[in-house]
Amino acid sequence: MKKKLVMALALVAAITTLTACKSSKVDGMLVSMKGAKVTAQKYYDEIKEDRISTLVDMIDHQLFDEKYKTTDAETKYVDEKVEELKEQYSNGNDEQFESLLPAYFGVDSIKELRAQYALEYKRQKAVEDYLEDHLTKGEINSYYNNYITGDVKASHILISSKVSDKASKTEKEKAEKAAKAKAEKIIKELKAGADFAELAKKYSDDDATKAKGGDLGYFDVNDMEEAFADACRDLKKNEYTKKPVKTSYGYHIILKKAEKKKPKLDDVKDDIKETLAKDKLDKDDKLIYSTLIELRKDKKIKWNDSKMKKAYEEYTNKLAGNTEDE
């Protein structure tokens, strides 16, 4: 309850800061005692910098709630986040989970927690849109030239390490080494003239394709794990990988059978922009915060309280990694 009251008063203080006159004076006495008093102004001065995160949330609600209406994708994201936390902290028990919310997440209800994740989702969308809009032609063309291909038809032989999650580190390393050695042995058989499809039927651990000689059909290489996709791009028609290709599934030997005509840039430009924006965010965990700073700057926020402005700048720059303080 105390936390809730502080947040409510911080909300009032934030509104006063953004809309009141430049002096930012808050009239009124909150508490009086014999020989002492606590004024609204004094309380406001005490809490406003400590609750800057509340103000930032308010600003972002104003910026993004109208532009990014709630969608099925957002609802699904919020549902998954809340259920994940509920399972982690209370084994799915609703009542127990709700009792933990104030101490662990600073909110008093699941509704408030959902609102936080909804804002998180909208921020992510806004940042991705901003990054997409600020990509250069060079970045887009480079990705198109280096990574976009027509759909590829290929076969593979998968050799997995086959160890349980409870296996020791030594056991896992031993199984990994054995899987790689087995894949290398299969490549030697291919070099000696063995038929790829027959080897797939004999050795592959991919039950979905081994009976078909490892045939994967046509697929977009960008839907595959990076190592597998890179190998497919590099192969020529009817060529197989001369070294095992490692993915989370194990070791692959890949045979490229055919490749369709590459799509036109205009037909895949939106997909490229989305991919590049997400790649930037994956590579820099501070980028979302620095981009949010730029988005707020674009709205030309007017500050009527210099201390609050300073607190905001210190808080957001720290999130973005723009200060030396950790």
N, C-alpha and C positions, 0 to 999 in steps of 0.2 A: 504494500500500500504506500509506503514511504517513497519507494522508487517511482511509483505511478504519479504521486503528487509532485515530485521534483520534475518529472518529465512534462507534466501539465503546465507547471509554472514556467519551465524553460520554453515551452511552446508560446505562452503569452509573451514572454520576454523577447522571443525571436520575432514575433509579429510586430511588437512595439518597435523593435530595431529597424525593421524594414519599412514601416509606414508612418512612424511618428516624426516629429520635427527634428531638426538636426541636433538639438541639445540632448535628445534621447533620455530625457528625465522621466522617471516613473513615479507618479505621485501616490501617496497613501502610506499608512502605517500598518504593517502586518501583525506585529505583536508589541504590546506594551506591558511593562512590569514596574514595580516600585523602583524608581530611580534609573530605569533603563528602557530602551525601546529598540525594535527592529523595524526599519522602514522597508518599503517595497523596493526603493532604489538600492539600498545596501544589499538586499537579498539578490536582486537582479545582477548587481555587479559581481557578486560571489559566484553565481551559477552560470552566467552566460558563456564564459569561456570553457567551462567543464562540459557543457552540453552542446558543443558545437556540432557534434555528429547529428543531433536531432534537427538542428537548423539545416544542415546539408541535405538530410532526407526530405525536409519540407520543400527546399528549393527544387530538388530533383522530381518530387511529385508534381510540382507545378510545371516543370519542363516536359515531362515525359508521359504523364497519365493521359493527357488529352490526345497526344499524337499516337501513342501506342495503346490502342484499346485492348482489353483482355481477349485473348484468343484461346482456342482449344490447346494450342501448343504451350502457351503460358500456364494454363491450368494444369496440364500434365506435368510440366516442370515443377510447379509448386507442390503438387500432390506427391511426386516422387521424392522431393527434398524432405518434406515433412515426414513421410512414411519411413524414409531412411533414418532420420534422427530418432523417430519413435522406436524403431526396432533396435537401434544402437543403444539408446539410453534407458529403455523400459521394456524391452522385449515385446513391443507392440501394445503394451497396456496403456490405454488412453488416459485413465485417471492418474496413474503414476507419472506419466509423461507430462501432463499438464501441471502437476505439482512441482516439477523441476524447472519449468519455464522461467520463473523470475530469477532464480539463482544462476542458471546456466546460459540463458539467452536474453535476459533483461526485458522480457515481455510477460504479460499476465494471462495471455490466452493464446490458443492455437490460431485464432482469427488474426491476432497481431503478428504472430510468427509468419502466417501465410502472406500478410501484407508486406512484410520485409522481403520475402522471397519473390513476391510479385514485382517489387521495386528493383530487386537485383536483376530479374529477367529483363525488365524494360531498360535498365541501364546497359545491359549487355547488347541488346538490340540497337540502342542509340549509338553506342560506340562502334559496333560493326558497320552500321550505316555510314557513320562519319568517316571511318577508315576507307570504306569502299569508294566514297565520294572523293577522297583525296589521293587515290592511287594514280600514278603517272601512266602515260601511254607506254613508256618503256617497261615498267613492271608488268603490265598486262601482256604486252607483246612477247617479252622474254618468257613468261610462263607458258604462253601459247606455243611458242617455238620449241621449248624444251620438254614440256610435259604433256601436251595434248596430242593424242593419237586417235586414230579410228579404233573401233572395238577390235579386240584381239581374240583369235581362236587359239587355244593352247591346251596341252595336256601336261600333267605333272605326276611325279612319283613322290609321295610324302613318307619320310621316315621320322617318326616321333620318338622321344626319349623314353616314354612309357614309365613314368615313376609317379607314385602317389604324392599327395601334398604333404604327407607326414614323413617323407623320406628325408634323410639327413643331407647336409650340404655336400658331403663327400659322395653319397649315393647319387645325388642329382648330377654332380660333375662327371661321375663315372658313366652314367647313362647317356649324358649329353655327348661325351667323347665317343661312346660306342655308336650312337646314332649317326654322328658325322662320318665316322669311319665306314659305316655301312653304306651311306650315301656315296661316298667317294669310291667305294668298291663297285657300286652300280654304274657309276660314270665310266669306270674302266671297262666294264662289260659293254657299254654302249660304244665306246671307242673301238672295241674289238669286233663290232658289227652286230651286236645283239639288237633285237627288235624292241623299240621303246614300249609299245603297248603290252607286249608279253612280259616285260620286266615289271611294268606297273601292276599287272594282274598277279604277279608272283610276290612282289615285295611291298607294294604301297600300303600304308596304314590309313589311307583315306577310303573308308568303306563306301562312301557315296559315289566314288569315281573309279575304283580299282577294277571293277568288273567290266567297265567300258574302256579299259586300257589307259585310264587316267584322264579321259577326255573331260575338259571343263566347259566346252562349248565357247560361244562368244561372250566377252565381258568387257566392261570399261576398266582399264588397268588402274584408274584412279580410285576404284572401289576396293582395291586390294591393299594389303599392308605395303608400306613404302619399299621395303627390300624386294618384295615380289614384283611390285609395279615397275621398279627401276630395271629389274632383270628382263622383264617382258619388253620394255622399250628398247633395250640394248640389243636384243636378239634379232637376227634376220630370219626370214621365212625358212622353215625346216631346220633351224639351228636349235641346239639344246645347250643349257648352261654347262660349262666345263668345270664349275665348282658348285658345291651345294649352296643353296640360298636359304639363309636362316630367317625364320619368322617365329611368332609365338606358338605356332603349331608344330614346329620341328624343322627338319631340313628337306628342301624341295629340289628335285631336278625338273627343270621346266623345258618343254619342247614347244616352240612357237610354230603353229601350222599356217596361220593366215592373219591378215590385218586389213580391215576395211578402210575406205578413204577417210582422211582426216576431215572433221567438220570445219565449217567456215568460222572465222573468229567471231563474227556477229552472233552466231548461233550459240556460242558458249561463253560469251563475254561476261554475262551475269554470274555464271557458275565460277568463272575464274576470279572475279572480284570477291565473291563470297569466300572462296578458298584462301585467297591471299590475305584477306582481312583476318580470318581465323588463324592462319599461320602466324601472322604478326603477333596476335594476342597470345598464342601458345609459346612463342619464343621469348616474350617479354611480359613477365607477370605484373609489371608496374604500368604497362601501357594503358590499361583500362582506366587507371586513375588519372594519368596525365591527359588522356583524351577527354575525360569528363570535365577536367578543368577548362579545356578549350571549348567544349560545348557550352559551359556556363558563361565563358567570356563572350561567346557569340551572341548571347542574350543580353549583354551589356547590363548586368546586375548593378544597381545603384546601392551603395552602402551609406547609411546615415549614422553609423557608429564606427569610429576608427578602430576601437579596441576589438569589436566583433569582426571587422574586416581582417585585422591582423591575425586573430585567432583562427579564422577560416583559412587564411593563406598558409599559416603554419601547419594546420591540420591536414589540408589537402596536399600540400607539397611534401609532407612527410609520407603520406600514403603513396605518392608518385615517385618517392625516392629522390626528390630534388633537394634534400638537405643531408648534412653529414650525420645528423642524429639518427640513431636507430630506435 
